[in-house]
Amino acid sequence: MNEQTERTQKIVDLERELKFRDRRINELKSEIDGLRQAVRDMEEWVEERDAYLEEFITTFGLDLDNDGFYRNGDFIRRHQQLFDDYNALVTRHNKLVRRFNANIASVQPVGRPIAASEAQQDRVLKLHKAGRSSQRLLW
């Protein structure tokens, strides 16, 4: 009977080991399936990224150089030239505005009130040249 019990015990142990093995196999299969899905997701992401880059290259007309780097195409170069021309025009405009303001816009009539006659303006200029105040006009 002892031998019978040992055999029974061995069978029970082997069946338990088979259950553990089957569970472990299922766990590993699930893990492999998850990893395969992760690889598929990464491949899909790479394909989307490549498509985006191709669209970007096509949209902006980038040219591939002999050294393997992309350079700006005609569209970008023309846009940059327009931008440079615009900045040069703004610079010229600002210089013109400064000259205009210095020579024309800031010239104000002399004397107070602003509507002073020519004689009053001349008299104020003479007083200023002499170093006197224009308040002398009031006396």
FENBELFEN-V656705 format. One record per residue. RES is the residue in one letter. SS is DSSP state (2 for helix, 1 for strand, 0 for the rest). PSI is psi in whole degrees, -180 to 180 (none if undefined). BURIAL is + if it has 16 or more other ideal C-beta (glycine too) atoms within 10 Angstrom, else -. Layout:
BEGIN
res=RES ss=SS psi=PSI burial=BURIAL
res=RES ss=SS psi=PSI burial=BURIAL
END
This chain:
BEGIN
res=M ss=0 psi=-32 burial=-
res=N ss=2 psi=-40 burial=-
res=E ss=2 psi=-38 burial=-
res=Q ss=2 psi=-42 burial=-
res=T ss=2 psi=-41 burial=-
res=E ss=2 psi=-42 burial=-
res=R ss=2 psi=-43 burial=-
res=T ss=2 psi=-44 burial=-
res=Q ss=2 psi=-40 burial=-
res=K ss=2 psi=-40 burial=-
res=I ss=2 psi=-44 burial=-
res=V ss=2 psi=-43 burial=-
res=D ss=2 psi=-43 burial=-
res=L ss=2 psi=-40 burial=-
res=E ss=2 psi=-40 burial=-
res=R ss=2 psi=-43 burial=-
res=E ss=2 psi=-37 burial=-
res=L ss=2 psi=-41 burial=-
res=K ss=2 psi=-45 burial=-
res=F ss=2 psi=-43 burial=-
res=R ss=2 psi=-45 burial=-
res=D ss=2 psi=-42 burial=-
res=R ss=2 psi=-44 burial=-
res=R ss=2 psi=-40 burial=-
res=I ss=2 psi=-44 burial=-
res=N ss=2 psi=-40 burial=-
res=E ss=2 psi=-45 burial=-
res=L ss=2 psi=-38 burial=-
res=K ss=2 psi=-42 burial=-
res=S ss=2 psi=-42 burial=-
res=E ss=2 psi=-42 burial=-
res=I ss=2 psi=-42 burial=-
res=D ss=2 psi=-42 burial=-
res=G ss=2 psi=-43 burial=-
res=L ss=2 psi=-39 burial=-
res=R ss=2 psi=-41 burial=-
res=Q ss=2 psi=-39 burial=-
res=A ss=2 psi=-40 burial=-
res=V ss=2 psi=-42 burial=-
res=R ss=2 psi=-43 burial=-
res=D ss=2 psi=-42 burial=-
res=M ss=2 psi=-42 burial=-
res=E ss=2 psi=-42 burial=-
res=E ss=2 psi=-42 burial=-
res=W ss=2 psi=-42 burial=-
res=V ss=2 psi=-41 burial=-
res=E ss=2 psi=-43 burial=-
res=E ss=2 psi=-41 burial=-
res=R ss=2 psi=-43 burial=-
res=D ss=2 psi=-41 burial=-
res=A ss=2 psi=-41 burial=-
res=Y ss=2 psi=-45 burial=-
res=L ss=2 psi=-41 burial=-
res=E ss=2 psi=-42 burial=-
res=E ss=2 psi=-41 burial=-
res=F ss=2 psi=-45 burial=-
res=I ss=2 psi=-43 burial=-
res=T ss=2 psi=-44 burial=-
res=T ss=2 psi=-46 burial=-
res=F ss=2 psi=5 burial=-
res=G ss=0 psi=43 burial=-
res=L ss=0 psi=145 burial=+
res=D ss=1 psi=137 burial=-
res=L ss=1 psi=125 burial=-
res=D ss=0 psi=172 burial=-
res=N ss=0 psi=-26 burial=-
res=D ss=0 psi=3 burial=-
res=G ss=0 psi=6 burial=-
res=F ss=0 psi=150 burial=-
res=Y ss=1 psi=140 burial=-
res=R ss=1 psi=160 burial=-
res=N ss=0 psi=139 burial=-
res=G ss=0 psi=-170 burial=-
res=D ss=2 psi=-41 burial=-
res=F ss=2 psi=-49 burial=-
res=I ss=2 psi=-42 burial=-
res=R ss=2 psi=-43 burial=-
res=R ss=2 psi=-42 burial=-
res=H ss=2 psi=-43 burial=-
res=Q ss=2 psi=-38 burial=-
res=Q ss=2 psi=-43 burial=-
res=L ss=2 psi=-41 burial=-
res=F ss=2 psi=-45 burial=-
res=D ss=2 psi=-42 burial=-
res=D ss=2 psi=-41 burial=-
res=Y ss=2 psi=-46 burial=-
res=N ss=2 psi=-38 burial=-
res=A ss=2 psi=-41 burial=-
res=L ss=2 psi=-42 burial=-
res=V ss=2 psi=-41 burial=-
res=T ss=2 psi=-45 burial=-
res=R ss=2 psi=-43 burial=-
res=H ss=2 psi=-46 burial=-
res=N ss=2 psi=-39 burial=-
res=K ss=2 psi=-42 burial=-
res=L ss=2 psi=-42 burial=-
res=V ss=2 psi=-42 burial=-
res=R ss=2 psi=-43 burial=-
res=R ss=2 psi=-43 burial=-
res=F ss=2 psi=-48 burial=-
res=N ss=2 psi=-36 burial=-
res=A ss=2 psi=-35 burial=-
res=N ss=2 psi=-31 burial=-
res=I ss=2 psi=-52 burial=-
res=A ss=2 psi=-30 burial=-
res=S ss=0 psi=-4 burial=-
res=V ss=0 psi=118 burial=-
res=Q ss=0 psi=150 burial=-
res=P ss=0 psi=149 burial=-
res=V ss=0 psi=143 burial=-
res=G ss=0 psi=162 burial=+
res=R ss=0 psi=138 burial=-
res=P ss=0 psi=167 burial=-
res=I ss=0 psi=-30 burial=-
res=A ss=0 psi=36 burial=-
res=A ss=0 psi=150 burial=+
res=S ss=0 psi=170 burial=-
res=E ss=2 psi=-41 burial=-
res=A ss=2 psi=-40 burial=-
res=Q ss=2 psi=-38 burial=+
res=Q ss=2 psi=-43 burial=-
res=D ss=2 psi=-42 burial=-
res=R ss=2 psi=-41 burial=+
res=V ss=2 psi=-42 burial=+
res=L ss=2 psi=-43 burial=-
res=K ss=2 psi=-42 burial=-
res=L ss=2 psi=-40 burial=-
res=H ss=2 psi=-41 burial=-
res=K ss=2 psi=-32 burial=-
res=A ss=0 psi=-6 burial=-
res=G ss=0 psi=18 burial=-
res=R ss=0 psi=162 burial=-
res=S ss=0 psi=152 burial=-
res=S ss=2 psi=-2 burial=-
res=Q ss=2 psi=-20 burial=-
res=R ss=2 psi=-22 burial=-
res=L ss=2 psi=-32 burial=-
res=L ss=2 psi=-20 burial=-
res=W ss=0 psi=none burial=-
END
